[in-house]
Amino acid sequence: MSENKVTSSVLAGFFIGLILIVFALITYFTGLYTESWNQWVGVLLLGGGIIFAIINNSKERDHKVTFGNLFAFGFKTVAIITLMMIAYTLLFNALFPDVKEKIIEIARENALKNPGQATEQQIEQSMEMFSKNYTVFVIILILFWYLVGGLVASLLGAAIAKKDGAETPFENT
């Protein structure tokens, strides 16, 4: 009887995180990082990667898993991805400070498009506060979106994957 090798959530998270980082670098160097569709492609890569990893984990374990086993695997994978993306973003922003300025410029332009919502002085004060606390805001956004998106993907993956129930330690197979 051969023992199946099971991919760990750390390894799955590392590979998905690596794919997301490569995608982010490609969009930066091609100048597409400010496009709104870019964010949705990242969400699809995150969600699709997690769902694929969960389904693959179920197969590797011969479907002898429960919903809870698969959800836990998926959410551990999400935790690794989230940590990788925070580290990547901090390093990236240190190496390419122009990104921060471009993002603030885009936010300012979007705020000025809706003149009835805030005065120019209020917009400038908001942009100054955003600029001073940029790193904190970025980390909070990553935590929120990756964990919420990962939670949804983990739930979907655990629901979709084939499950025959977990083996008990007393079963002879």
Backbone hydrogen bonds, N-H to C=O, Kabsch-Sander energy under -0.5 kcal/mol:
donor,donor_aa,acceptor,acceptor_aa,energy
4,N,2,S,-0.5
12,A,8,S,-2.3
13,G,9,S,-2.6
14,F,10,V,-2.3
15,F,11,L,-2.3
16,I,12,A,-2.3
17,G,13,G,-2.7
18,L,14,F,-2.4
19,I,15,F,-2.1
20,L,16,I,-2.3
21,I,17,G,-2.3
22,V,18,L,-2.5
23,F,19,I,-2.4
24,A,20,L,-2.4
25,L,21,I,-2.5
26,I,22,V,-2.4
27,T,23,F,-2.5
28,Y,24,A,-1.9
29,F,25,L,-2.7
30,T,26,I,-1.5
31,G,28,Y,-1.3
32,L,27,T,-2.0
33,Y,27,T,-1.2
35,E,32,L,-1.6
38,N,35,E,-0.6
39,Q,35,E,-0.6
39,Q,36,S,-0.8
40,W,36,S,-0.9
41,V,37,W,-1.9
42,G,38,N,-1.8
43,V,39,Q,-2.0
44,L,40,W,-2.4
45,L,41,V,-2.5
46,L,42,G,-2.4
47,G,43,V,-3.0
48,G,44,L,-2.8
49,G,45,L,-2.2
50,I,46,L,-2.2
51,I,47,G,-2.6
52,F,48,G,-2.6
53,A,49,G,-2.4
54,I,50,I,-2.3
55,I,51,I,-2.5
56,N,52,F,-2.7
57,N,53,A,-2.2
58,S,54,I,-2.2
59,K,55,I,-2.1
60,E,56,N,-2.8
61,R,57,N,-1.4
62,D,59,K,-2.0
63,H,58,S,-3.4
64,K,61,R,-2.1
65,V,63,H,-1.6
70,L,66,T,-2.1
71,F,67,F,-2.8
72,A,68,G,-2.5
73,F,69,N,-2.2
74,G,70,L,-2.6
75,F,71,F,-2.7
76,K,72,A,-2.3
77,T,73,F,-2.0
78,V,74,G,-2.1
79,A,75,F,-2.0
80,I,76,K,-1.8
81,I,77,T,-2.3
82,T,78,V,-2.9
83,L,79,A,-2.2
84,M,80,I,-2.4
85,M,81,I,-2.7
86,I,82,T,-2.1
87,A,83,L,-2.3
88,Y,84,M,-2.9
89,T,85,M,-2.5
90,L,86,I,-2.4
91,L,87,A,-2.3
92,F,88,Y,-3.2
93,N,89,T,-2.7
94,A,90,L,-1.5
95,L,91,L,-2.2
96,F,92,F,-2.7
99,V,96,F,-1.7
101,E,97,P,-1.3
102,K,98,D,-2.3
103,I,99,V,-2.6
104,I,100,K,-2.3
105,E,101,E,-2.3
106,I,102,K,-2.3
107,A,103,I,-2.3
108,R,104,I,-2.4
109,E,105,E,-2.4
110,N,106,I,-2.4
111,A,107,A,-2.2
112,L,108,R,-2.3
113,K,109,E,-1.0
114,N,111,A,-0.9
117,Q,114,N,-1.5
118,A,114,N,-0.6
123,I,119,T,-2.3
124,E,120,E,-2.5
125,Q,121,Q,-2.3
126,S,122,Q,-2.4
127,M,123,I,-2.6
128,E,124,E,-2.2
129,M,125,Q,-2.3
130,F,126,S,-2.7
131,S,127,M,-2.4
132,K,128,E,-2.3
133,N,129,M,-1.9
134,Y,131,S,-1.0
137,F,133,N,-2.5
138,V,134,Y,-2.7
139,I,135,T,-2.4
140,I,136,V,-2.4
141,L,137,F,-2.6
142,I,138,V,-2.6
143,L,139,I,-2.8
144,F,140,I,-2.8
145,W,141,L,-2.9
146,Y,142,I,-2.5
147,L,142,I,-0.5
147,L,143,L,-1.9
148,V,144,F,-2.6
149,G,145,W,-2.6
150,G,146,Y,-2.5
151,L,147,L,-2.1
152,V,148,V,-2.3
153,A,149,G,-2.5
154,S,150,G,-2.6
155,L,151,L,-2.3
156,L,152,V,-2.6
157,G,153,A,-3.0
158,A,154,S,-2.4
159,A,155,L,-1.8
160,I,156,L,-2.6
161,A,157,G,-2.5
164,D,63,H,-3.9
165,G,65,V,-1.7
167,E,64,K,-0.6
171,E,168,T,-1.6
173,T,171,E,-0.6
